[in-house]
Amino acid sequence: MKKKYTYNPITEKYEEYKTTWKTRLLIIFILSLVAGALGYTASTMVYYTFGTPEERVLNRELEYMRLQYKIMSDKLDNMELLVKEMQTHDDNIYRSIFGVEPIPTSVREAGRGGTNRYEALEGYSHSEEIIEIAEKIDKFSSQLYVQSKSFDEIYEIAKTKEDMMKHVPAIMPVKRTTIYGISSHFGYRTDPFYKVNKMHSGIDFSGPKGSPIYATGDGVVEKTVKSKTGYGNNIIINHGYGYKTRYAHLNSINVKKGDKIKRGQKIGTLGNTGKSSGPHLHYEVIKNNVPVNPINFFYNDLTPEMYDKVIELSKTPHQSMD
């Protein structure tokens, strides 16, 4: 160990520097205080800046739970949209076919009044989010229950109306090859001759002239018309139960008024007669003297995927062919 020296002005000599044990103890005490203060300051800064390891783990778990909550909430929203679509089909297609009144909105919404159902979930830091999810699940469950009961009712009615099911138009009037043969859908379309937006009360199927046309349900031929204007050569079949179908712009007619017709029977061929811009079949479904969307009656021919595609195509602006 090296010795330390200090200059003594009195003796004018360098003398060996010696510290007492008290001095050493004081130095050690001061250094300890400084080190402790620095350590405390550093740990405090880390604590408030980054938190403890336990807090960091809890924060990561909290973020994960928030992400899962968002995913669950989005899934419930998507399922609610699917239920809404089921309800629309039930009221406007299935119940309409059997002449059953739609289920009132008040019943479908399945209101739940009375005492606070979620009181036990209150008072927590994230009670609002938890209660929101619980309400969505309860509402979704209630609506599914109502819809399930509705389908049970329709099923029971269907079992007793076998004859009606034979008469309701339920297939496509052309040979099912591809849904892209539909050239114009039901709704407001641009008239090909007058170039104005007009109600198109049926569906147009384009195809080769002379292609076979089929009856879409059992019934009786109410009228056959041969004309060079309007619907051109066309057939109207009365199916009973409030349903009629029209097949227009035919090239040929293979039935006559009063004929009894079976579903799937050939009744004519596709043509270009009357007010028509090209070979096609204009097909209508009429319920209680009001034209309705024929797409809703293709359930014997279309898979759910094909039906969804047809609905998507029907929303695209088209020009009708008549």
C-alpha positions in Angstrom: 0.0 0.0 0.0 1.4 3.4 -1.0 2.0 6.0 1.6 0.6 9.5 1.3 2.6 12.6 2.2 1.6 16.2 2.8 3.6 19.4 3.0 4.0 21.0 6.5 4.7 24.7 6.2 5.8 25.0 9.7 8.7 22.5 9.5 9.0 23.1 5.7 9.1 19.4 5.2 6.9 16.6 3.6 5.5 14.5 6.3 3.6 11.2 6.1 -0.2 11.8 6.0 -1.9 9.8 8.7 -5.7 9.7 9.5 -7.2 8.7 12.8 -9.8 6.0 13.1 -12.5 8.6 13.9 -11.8 10.4 10.6 -11.9 7.2 8.7 -15.2 6.3 10.3 -16.7 9.7 9.5 -15.6 9.3 5.8 -17.2 5.9 5.6 -20.4 7.2 7.2 -20.6 10.1 4.8 -20.0 7.9 1.7 -22.7 5.4 3.0 -25.2 8.2 3.3 -24.4 9.5 -0.3 -24.6 5.9 -1.7 -27.9 5.3 0.1 -29.4 8.6 -1.1 -28.4 7.8 -4.7 -29.7 4.3 -4.5 -33.1 5.5 -3.1 -33.4 8.2 -5.8 -32.6 5.7 -8.6 -35.1 3.0 -7.3 -37.8 5.7 -6.8 -37.3 6.9 -10.4 -37.5 3.3 -11.8 -40.6 2.6 -9.6 -42.5 5.6 -10.9 -41.3 5.2 -14.5 -41.6 1.5 -15.1 -43.4 0.1 -12.0 -42.6 -3.0 -10.1 -42.2 -6.3 -11.9 -45.6 -7.4 -10.5 -47.2 -4.2 -11.8 -45.7 -4.7 -15.2 -47.1 -8.3 -15.3 -50.5 -7.0 -14.2 -50.4 -4.2 -16.9 -49.6 -6.8 -19.6 -52.5 -9.0 -18.4 -54.8 -6.0 -18.4 -53.9 -5.1 -22.0 -54.5 -8.7 -23.0 -57.9 -8.6 -21.4 -58.8 -5.4 -23.1 -57.9 -6.9 -26.5 -60.0 -10.0 -25.7 -62.9 -7.8 -24.7 -62.7 -6.0 -28.0 -62.6 -9.2 -30.0 -65.6 -10.7 -28.0 -67.6 -7.5 -28.5 -67.0 -7.5 -32.3 -68.0 -11.1 -32.5 -71.2 -10.4 -30.7 -71.9 -7.5 -33.0 -71.4 -9.8 -36.1 -73.7 -12.5 -34.6 -76.3 -9.8 -34.0 -76.2 -8.9 -37.7 -76.7 -12.6 -38.6 -79.7 -12.8 -36.2 -81.2 -9.7 -37.8 -80.8 -11.3 -41.3 -82.5 -14.5 -40.0 -85.4 -12.4 -38.6 -85.8 -10.6 -41.9 -85.9 -13.9 -43.9 -88.3 -15.3 -41.3 -90.8 -12.4 -41.5 -90.5 -11.6 -45.2 -90.0 -15.1 -46.7 -90.9 -18.1 -44.5 -93.9 -16.6 -42.6 -95.0 -14.8 -45.7 -95.1 -18.0 -47.7 -97.4 -19.6 -45.2 -99.5 -16.5 -44.7 -98.4 -16.1 -41.0 -98.2 -12.7 -39.5 -94.6 -11.4 -38.8 -93.4 -11.5 -35.2 -93.9 -8.0 -33.6 -90.6 -6.0 -33.0 -91.5 -5.8 -29.3 -91.4 -9.5 -29.1 -88.2 -9.9 -31.1 -86.4 -7.3 -29.1 -87.3 -9.4 -26.0 -87.3 -6.4 -23.5 -86.3 -7.2 -20.0 -87.5 -4.8 -17.4 -87.8 -5.0 -13.6 -85.0 -5.2 -11.1 -81.4 -4.4 -12.0 -80.1 -7.7 -13.5 -76.5 -6.5 -13.4 -76.3 -5.1 -9.8 -73.7 -7.7 -8.8 -71.4 -6.5 -11.6 -71.4 -2.9 -10.4 -68.7 -1.2 -8.3 -65.6 -2.5 -10.1 -63.0 -0.6 -12.1 -64.3 -2.0 -15.4 -68.0 -2.6 -14.5 -69.2 -0.6 -17.5 -67.5 -2.9 -20.0 -68.5 -6.1 -18.2 -72.2 -5.0 -18.0 -72.2 -4.0 -21.7 -71.0 -7.5 -22.7 -73.5 -9.1 -20.3 -76.4 -7.1 -21.8 -75.3 -8.1 -25.4 -75.2 -11.8 -24.5 -78.6 -11.7 -22.8 -80.2 -9.8 -25.7 -78.6 -12.2 -28.2 -79.8 -15.3 -26.2 -83.3 -14.0 -26.0 -83.5 -13.2 -29.7 -82.2 -16.6 -30.6 -84.9 -18.2 -28.3 -87.7 -16.2 -30.1 -86.3 -17.1 -33.5 -86.1 -20.8 -32.5 -89.7 -20.8 -31.4 -90.7 -19.1 -34.7 -88.9 -21.8 -36.8 -90.7 -24.5 -34.7 -94.0 -22.8 -35.5 -93.2 -22.6 -39.2 -92.2 -26.3 -39.2 -95.5 -27.4 -37.7 -97.4 -25.3 -40.2 -95.4 -26.8 -43.1 -96.2 -30.3 -42.0 -99.9 -29.6 -42.4 -99.6 -27.7 -45.7 -97.9 -30.3 -48.0 -100.3 -29.4 -50.8 -99.6 -25.7 -50.4 -95.8 -26.4 -50.6 -96.3 -28.0 -54.0 -98.1 -25.0 -55.4 -95.9 -22.2 -54.0 -93.4 -21.2 -56.7 -90.1 -22.5 -55.3 -87.6 -23.2 -58.2 -86.0 -21.2 -60.9 -87.9 -21.1 -64.2 -84.8 -21.9 -66.2 -82.4 -24.8 -66.0 -80.2 -24.1 -63.1 -76.7 -23.7 -64.4 -75.3 -20.5 -63.0 -76.7 -17.5 -61.0 -74.9 -15.2 -63.4 -77.6 -15.9 -66.0 -79.7 -13.3 -64.1 -79.2 -10.2 -66.2 -81.5 -7.9 -64.2 -83.0 -8.0 -60.7 -86.2 -7.0 -59.0 -86.4 -3.3 -58.0 -85.8 0.1 -59.7 -83.7 -0.3 -62.9 -82.9 1.8 -65.9 -85.4 1.2 -68.7 -83.4 0.1 -71.9 -85.7 2.0 -74.2 -86.7 5.2 -72.3 -83.4 5.5 -70.2 -85.4 6.4 -67.0 -85.4 4.7 -63.6 -88.5 2.4 -63.5 -89.7 -0.3 -61.2 -88.7 -3.7 -62.6 -91.3 -6.1 -61.1 -89.5 -9.3 -61.9 -86.2 -10.9 -62.7 -84.6 -11.2 -66.2 -82.9 -14.4 -67.2 -80.8 -14.1 -70.3 -80.0 -17.1 -72.5 -80.1 -18.7 -75.9 -83.4 -18.3 -77.8 -85.4 -21.5 -77.6 -84.1 -22.5 -74.1 -86.9 -24.4 -72.2 -88.9 -22.5 -69.6 -90.4 -24.4 -66.6 -93.3 -23.8 -64.3 -92.1 -23.0 -60.8 -95.0 -24.6 -58.9 -98.2 -26.6 -59.4 -101.1 -24.6 -60.7 -103.6 -23.8 -63.5 -102.8 -21.7 -66.6 -104.9 -18.6 -66.1 -103.9 -16.8 -69.3 -101.7 -17.1 -72.4 -101.0 -14.0 -74.5 -99.4 -13.7 -77.9 -98.3 -10.1 -78.5 -95.7 -8.1 -80.3 -95.7 -5.4 -77.6 -95.3 -5.1 -73.8 -94.7 -8.5 -72.3 -94.8 -10.2 -75.7 -95.8 -13.8 -75.7 -96.4 -14.6 -72.0 -98.1 -17.0 -69.6 -99.7 -16.5 -66.3 -100.1 -19.5 -63.9 -102.4 -19.3 -60.9 -100.9 -21.4 -58.1 -103.6 -20.8 -55.6 -103.0 -19.6 -52.0 -102.7 -16.0 -53.4 -99.7 -16.8 -55.7 -99.4 -16.3 -59.5 -96.4 -16.3 -61.8 -95.7 -14.6 -65.1 -93.4 -15.8 -67.8 -92.8 -13.1 -70.5 -91.1 -12.5 -73.9 -91.5 -16.2 -74.8 -90.5 -17.5 -78.2 -93.2 -20.3 -78.0 -96.0 -21.3 -75.7 -96.6 -25.0 -75.0 -99.7 -24.8 -72.8 -103.2 -23.3 -73.0 -105.6 -21.6 -70.7 -107.1 -24.1 -68.1 -104.2 -26.6 -68.3 -103.2 -28.1 -64.9 -99.5 -27.7 -64.5 -96.9 -29.5 -62.3 -93.8 -27.9 -60.9 -90.9 -28.4 -63.3 -93.1 -28.9 -66.3 -92.0 -27.3 -69.6 -94.4 -24.5 -70.5 -92.6 -22.6 -73.3 -89.3 -21.5 -74.6 -87.1 -18.4 -74.1 -87.6 -15.6 -76.7 -87.3 -12.0 -77.6 -90.9 -11.0 -78.2 -92.6 -7.7 -77.2 -90.7 -4.8 -75.6 -87.4 -6.6 -75.2 -83.8 -5.6 -75.9 -82.5 -9.2 -76.3 -83.4 -12.9 -75.8 -84.4 -13.4 -72.2 -87.2 -14.5 -69.8 -88.9 -11.9 -67.7 -90.2 -13.8 -64.6 -92.5 -12.5 -61.9 -93.9 -13.8 -58.7 -97.2 -12.1 -57.7 -98.6 -12.5 -54.1 -102.1 -11.2 -53.5 -101.9 -9.2 -56.7 -98.6 -7.5 -55.7 -95.3 -8.3 -57.4 -92.7 -9.6 -54.9 -89.0 -10.4 -55.3 -88.7 -13.8 -57.0 -85.3 -14.4 -55.4 -87.0 -15.1 -52.1 -88.7 -18.1 -53.8 -85.6 -19.9 -55.2 -85.0 -21.8 -51.9 -85.3 -25.2 -53.6 -82.6 -24.4 -56.1 -80.0 -22.2 -54.3 -77.6 -23.1 -51.6 -77.1 -20.5 -48.9 -73.8 -19.4 -50.5 -75.5 -19.0 -53.9 -78.4 -17.1 -52.3 -76.0 -14.7 -50.6 -74.3 -14.1 -54.0 -77.6 -13.4 -55.8 -78.5 -10.9 -53.1 -75.1 -9.2 -53.6 -75.5 -9.1 -57.4 -79.1 -7.7 -57.0 -77.7 -4.6 -55.3 -75.5 -3.8 -58.3 -77.1 -1.2 -60.6 -78.3 -2.8 -63.8 -80.3 -1.9 -66.9 -83.3 -4.1 -67.3 -83.9 -5.9 -70.7 -87.6 -4.9 -71.0 
